[in-house]
Amino acid sequence: GDQVFFAPLHEVPHSKPVYDFWSFTQREHIFRMGEQHSMLEKKGSEPVFYAFETMVPGTEPVYQFWHPGNKEHTIHFEPAWPMEEKGDLLFFAYREHPDGASKARRKAATKFEPVCDFWHSGMQQHTFHMKPAWGGEKLGKVQFYAHTKHEDGLVPVNDYWHEASRRKRFHTGDARKGEEKRSPLFWVHETQVTGTEPVFEFFHEKHNEYNIHMGPPWQGEVKQRIAFYAHREVPSMFRDLRINLRRVELIDITATSSTRLAGMKINLGSLGFLNFSEQFQVFDAQSIVSVMVKQLFGKVSLGFA
């Protein structure tokens, strides 16, 4: 969950694009500059981020490493992580944010991003992660929103490789039978908290794949279990705001309306509440407005002129 390096998302002076390449032989995503090395790779359509081919002030070399046990490549600064073998120099990037933002400030900024479904034509399966599309994938729809980094109370959804089915799988917890754990992709809640909804795991027999999304099964799927909890929409800081509306006074409220056939007079009189929120147990804007309208129309009387 720690930051590996910092790189601009858009082109800056002296930077070059870094792409995602899908390796059909190694069955993994590789990130580097340049073009595909052979027909056994598929290059992503858009840059993932930008980095520097030569060192500029504030940057350090980022290398590719190979983990023989996990059978996967990683990219990061030296030193090698446990059991890794150092490979090629890929590019130069920042260890700290170039605007001088403190690590504490970065960690304090909770960020949510949409998790989308993607269709991988080579593997003939759906994948689930944040944008951009990996090599060989076509973007689908937003399925839910999740955290981009670890915080207390969150667990990672990891990418697992299942060798027997030659499929990727996406779930929390340890690797299941026949799976190899790869990388954490995003963070979610194991139990339901305010504002979250269940994300289910589904099995698609024809594609021999496990999918994760909210709502009913897609065509050909069978619902398995609740996988975790996430947000259907971008969480708003105002959504969790508690409003305590106390004294309310509405005095001599009247309204009139008329048509060709009749006139209607609405007499609301006066309304008063010493502690509106406590009396009706409403503490958000939508509930307060709804109850207020009910109270107003509860006083309506009709008279025809």
C-alpha positions as MATLAB code, in Angstrom:
seq = 'GDQVFFAPLHEVPHSKPVYDFWSFTQREHIFRMGEQHSMLEKKGSEPVFYAFETMVPGTEPVYQFWHPGNKEHTIHFEPAWPMEEKGDLLFFAYREHPDGASKARRKAATKFEPVCDFWHSGMQQHTFHMKPAWGGEKLGKVQFYAHTKHEDGLVPVNDYWHEASRRKRFHTGDARKGEEKRSPLFWVHETQVTGTEPVFEFFHEKHNEYNIHMGPPWQGEVKQRIAFYAHREVPSMFRDLRINLRRVELIDITATSSTRLAGMKINLGSLGFLNFSEQFQVFDAQSIVSVMVKQLFGKVSLGFA';
ca = [
       0.000    0.000    0.000;
       2.989    2.387    0.174;
       3.691    4.813   -2.655;
       6.266    3.290   -5.040;
       7.146    6.439   -6.987;
       5.607    9.634   -8.323;
       5.130   10.288  -12.034;
       3.048   12.875  -13.919;
      -0.215   11.744  -15.487;
       0.187   14.255  -18.312;
       3.142   15.182  -20.483;
       5.615   17.630  -18.942;
       8.919   18.941  -20.385;
      11.454   16.158  -21.134;
       8.985   13.381  -20.197;
       7.978   10.405  -22.315;
       4.882    8.179  -22.124;
       4.923    4.866  -20.254;
       2.543    2.232  -21.640;
       1.018   -0.967  -20.343;
       2.027   -4.031  -22.377;
       0.196   -7.343  -21.994;
       2.607  -10.277  -22.325;
       0.865  -13.323  -23.767;
       3.765  -15.583  -22.758;
       4.183  -14.403  -19.163;
       0.456  -13.613  -18.713;
       1.118  -10.310  -16.964;
       1.200   -6.561  -17.495;
       4.553   -4.864  -18.072;
       5.024   -1.095  -17.898;
       7.719    0.645  -19.958;
       8.406    3.199  -22.686;
       8.591    2.469  -26.398;
       6.895   -0.099  -28.612;
       5.987   -3.765  -28.270;
       8.974   -6.109  -28.568;
       7.165   -8.797  -30.537;
       3.774  -10.110  -31.608;
       3.632  -11.822  -28.228;
       2.884   -8.452  -26.614;
      -0.078   -6.091  -26.932;
       0.453   -2.405  -26.257;
      -2.172   -0.373  -24.408;
      -3.891    2.342  -26.433;
      -3.188    5.212  -24.014;
      -0.207    6.122  -21.780;
      -0.570    5.063  -18.145;
       1.699    7.862  -16.939;
       4.779    9.861  -17.996;
       8.370    9.489  -16.813;
      11.879   10.555  -17.807;
      14.297    8.651  -20.035;
      17.268   10.491  -18.524;
      17.707   11.847  -15.021;
      16.258   15.303  -14.269;
      16.606   17.102  -10.918;
      14.738   15.298   -8.143;
      14.325   11.975   -9.959;
      15.868    8.557   -9.301;
      16.204    5.400  -11.417;
      13.286    2.946  -11.469;
      14.158   -0.675  -12.278;
      12.263   -3.763  -13.335;
      12.517   -6.693  -10.898;
      11.560  -10.357  -11.287;
      10.103  -12.506   -8.508;
      10.680  -16.176   -9.446;
       8.278  -17.425   -6.778;
       5.357  -15.204   -7.785;
       6.419  -15.342  -11.444;
       5.788  -11.644  -11.927;
       7.632   -8.416  -12.638;
       7.501   -5.318  -10.422;
       8.845   -1.813  -11.003;
      10.265    0.334   -8.214;
      13.392    1.947   -6.788;
      16.271   -0.073   -5.376;
      16.742   -2.169   -3.331;
      15.075   -5.340   -4.547;
      12.202   -6.596   -2.428;
      12.588  -10.025   -0.756;
      13.403  -12.827   -3.247;
      13.462  -10.441   -6.224;
      16.084  -10.265   -8.967;
      17.050   -6.851  -10.337;
      16.500   -6.305  -14.054;
      16.710   -3.408  -16.509;
      16.605    0.312  -15.803;
      13.221    1.462  -17.112;
      13.034    5.218  -16.502;
      13.506    7.953  -13.905;
      10.755    9.161  -11.529;
      10.266   11.075   -8.294;
      10.526    9.442   -4.876;
       8.631   12.360   -3.310;
       5.942   14.510   -4.863;
       7.699   17.308   -6.796;
       5.463   20.035   -5.328;
       6.899   19.275   -1.880;
       3.677   17.865   -0.423;
       4.356   16.049    2.823;
       3.785   12.338    3.173;
       1.357   12.996    6.020;
      -0.715   15.310    3.848;
      -0.835   12.796    1.022;
      -1.966   10.032    3.320;
      -4.628   12.267    4.823;
      -6.285   12.817    1.452;
      -8.741    9.954    1.026;
      -9.359    9.360   -2.640;
     -12.015    7.317   -4.386;
     -11.897    6.179   -7.988;
     -14.343    4.195  -10.126;
     -13.733    0.477  -10.541;
     -14.775   -0.550  -14.042;
     -15.281   -3.811  -15.857;
     -13.042   -4.464  -18.860;
     -13.206   -7.167  -21.518;
      -9.884   -8.804  -22.379;
     -10.204  -10.218  -25.886;
      -7.062  -12.358  -25.637;
      -7.999  -14.025  -22.355;
     -11.735  -13.994  -23.160;
     -12.692  -12.772  -19.709;
     -13.755   -9.727  -17.728;
     -11.298   -7.930  -15.469;
     -12.087   -5.408  -12.742;
      -9.861   -2.492  -11.802;
      -9.464    1.280  -12.036;
      -8.647    3.055  -15.293;
      -6.806    2.953  -17.604;
      -7.424   -0.240  -19.567;
      -4.594   -2.755  -19.482;
      -3.120   -4.062  -22.704;
      -5.657   -6.028  -24.760;
      -8.661   -4.717  -22.825;
     -11.757   -2.757  -23.797;
     -13.324   -0.435  -21.215;
     -16.800   -1.348  -19.972;
     -18.856    0.507  -17.364;
     -18.280    1.834  -13.855;
     -19.336   -0.896  -11.398;
     -18.611    0.795   -8.042;
     -16.243    3.208   -6.296;
     -13.348    2.113   -4.058;
     -10.389    3.582   -2.184;
      -7.117    4.004   -4.048;
      -4.953    3.372   -0.975;
      -5.029    1.580    2.354;
      -6.706    3.104    5.399;
      -7.812    1.675    8.731;
     -10.793   -0.608    8.289;
     -10.099   -1.373    4.621;
      -8.895   -4.541    2.921;
      -7.310   -4.908   -0.536;
      -8.912   -6.551   -3.533;
      -6.063   -8.417   -5.188;
      -5.364   -9.750   -8.654;
      -4.912  -13.560   -8.631;
      -3.773  -15.863  -11.432;
      -5.501  -19.262  -11.662;
      -3.230  -21.473  -13.737;
      -5.689  -24.339  -14.376;
      -8.324  -22.067  -15.928;
      -5.804  -19.552  -17.329;
      -7.938  -16.809  -15.849;
      -7.469  -13.806  -13.597;
      -9.582  -13.602  -10.461;
     -10.352  -10.664   -8.191;
     -11.174  -10.954   -4.492;
     -10.034  -10.130   -0.968;
      -8.091  -12.398    1.387;
      -5.628  -15.177    0.709;
      -5.157  -17.042   -2.543;
      -7.689  -19.829   -3.057;
      -6.852  -23.311   -4.292;
      -4.843  -23.160   -7.510;
      -4.361  -19.378   -7.378;
      -1.226  -17.228   -7.264;
      -1.576  -13.877   -5.527;
      -0.403  -10.920   -7.584;
      -0.951   -7.248   -6.718;
      -3.469   -5.215   -4.684;
      -5.690   -3.174   -7.025;
      -7.962   -1.152   -4.717;
      -9.304   -1.133   -1.159;
     -12.826   -1.861    0.125;
     -14.798   -2.689    3.276;
     -15.175   -6.255    4.532;
     -18.339   -5.360    6.473;
     -21.037   -2.865    5.599;
     -20.584    0.753    6.705;
     -22.706    3.834    6.033;
     -22.968    4.585    2.324;
     -21.732    1.199    1.078;
     -23.594   -1.606   -0.671;
     -22.724   -5.257   -1.236;
     -20.600   -6.239   -4.212;
     -21.290   -9.845   -5.207;
     -19.156  -12.534   -6.747;
     -20.693  -14.258   -9.784;
     -19.626  -17.294  -11.809;
     -19.976  -17.344  -15.595;
     -19.820  -20.958  -16.759;
     -19.353  -20.259  -20.473;
     -16.380  -17.944  -19.898;
     -15.194  -19.947  -16.876;
     -14.693  -16.661  -14.985;
     -15.569  -15.093  -11.647;
     -16.920  -11.544  -11.877;
     -17.514   -8.914   -9.191;
     -20.210   -6.249   -9.406;
     -23.357   -4.907   -7.752;
     -26.935   -5.769   -8.671;
     -28.407   -8.823  -10.374;
     -26.422  -11.400  -12.385;
     -25.390  -10.538  -15.931;
     -26.515  -12.887  -18.681;
     -24.973  -16.311  -18.129;
     -23.911  -15.617  -14.527;
     -24.868  -17.312  -11.260;
     -24.595  -15.360   -8.007;
     -22.139  -16.933   -5.526;
     -21.669  -14.746   -2.427;
     -21.116  -11.241   -1.078;
     -17.512  -10.414   -1.942;
     -17.166   -7.092   -0.055;
     -18.806   -3.673    0.337;
     -18.159   -0.539   -1.720;
     -19.799    2.722   -2.783;
     -22.239    2.856   -5.705;
     -21.474    6.558   -6.260;
     -18.653    8.925   -5.371;
     -18.951    9.438   -1.592;
     -19.766   13.034   -0.728;
     -18.511   14.774    2.381;
     -22.005   16.225    2.733;
     -23.707   12.848    2.558;
     -22.537   12.001    6.054;
     -23.183   15.495    7.423;
     -25.568   15.420   10.407;
     -28.028   18.328   10.435;
     -29.762   19.160   13.718;
     -32.659   21.508   12.926;
     -34.014   22.971   16.157;
     -36.578   25.775   16.467;
     -38.884   26.159   13.440;
     -41.716   28.713   13.191;
     -44.002   29.108   10.163;
     -46.671   31.771   10.832;
     -49.897   32.593    8.911;
     -49.085   30.560    5.820;
     -51.765   30.792    3.109;
     -51.934   30.077   -0.595;
     -54.640   30.393   -3.238;
     -55.219   28.835   -6.626;
     -58.017   29.078   -9.184;
     -59.243   27.543  -12.431;
     -62.128   28.367  -14.790;
     -64.496   26.280  -12.715;
     -63.419   26.893   -9.171;
     -61.047   28.634   -6.844;
     -59.152   26.825   -4.131;
     -57.954   28.315   -0.885;
     -55.306   26.558    1.200;
     -55.210   27.491    4.887;
     -52.081   26.305    6.617;
     -52.289   28.461    9.725;
     -49.092   28.371   11.790;
     -46.583   25.655   12.530;
     -44.000   25.582   15.281;
     -41.431   23.060   16.497;
     -38.993   23.459   19.389;
     -36.608   20.771   18.101;
     -37.619   19.583   14.639;
     -34.848   17.034   14.078;
     -35.260   15.351   17.467;
     -39.067   15.271   17.255;
     -39.106   13.554   13.854;
     -35.672   11.865   14.063;
     -34.431   13.385   10.807;
     -30.818   14.541   10.492;
     -30.135   14.943    6.762;
     -31.391   17.511    4.250;
     -33.516   15.131    2.174;
     -35.345   13.674    5.196;
     -35.907   17.104    6.766;
     -37.491   18.469    3.571;
     -39.655   15.372    3.149;
     -41.029   15.549    6.710;
     -41.558   19.317    6.455;
     -43.655   18.901    3.311;
     -45.765   16.218    5.017;
     -46.363   18.524    7.969;
     -47.402   21.389    5.692;
     -49.843   19.346    3.638;
     -51.232   17.774    6.786;
     -52.663   21.209    7.569;
     -54.302   21.734    4.150;
     -58.035   22.361    4.006;
     -59.936   23.041    0.796;
     -62.725   25.554    0.162;
     -64.422   26.328   -3.128;
     -65.243   29.960   -4.058;
];
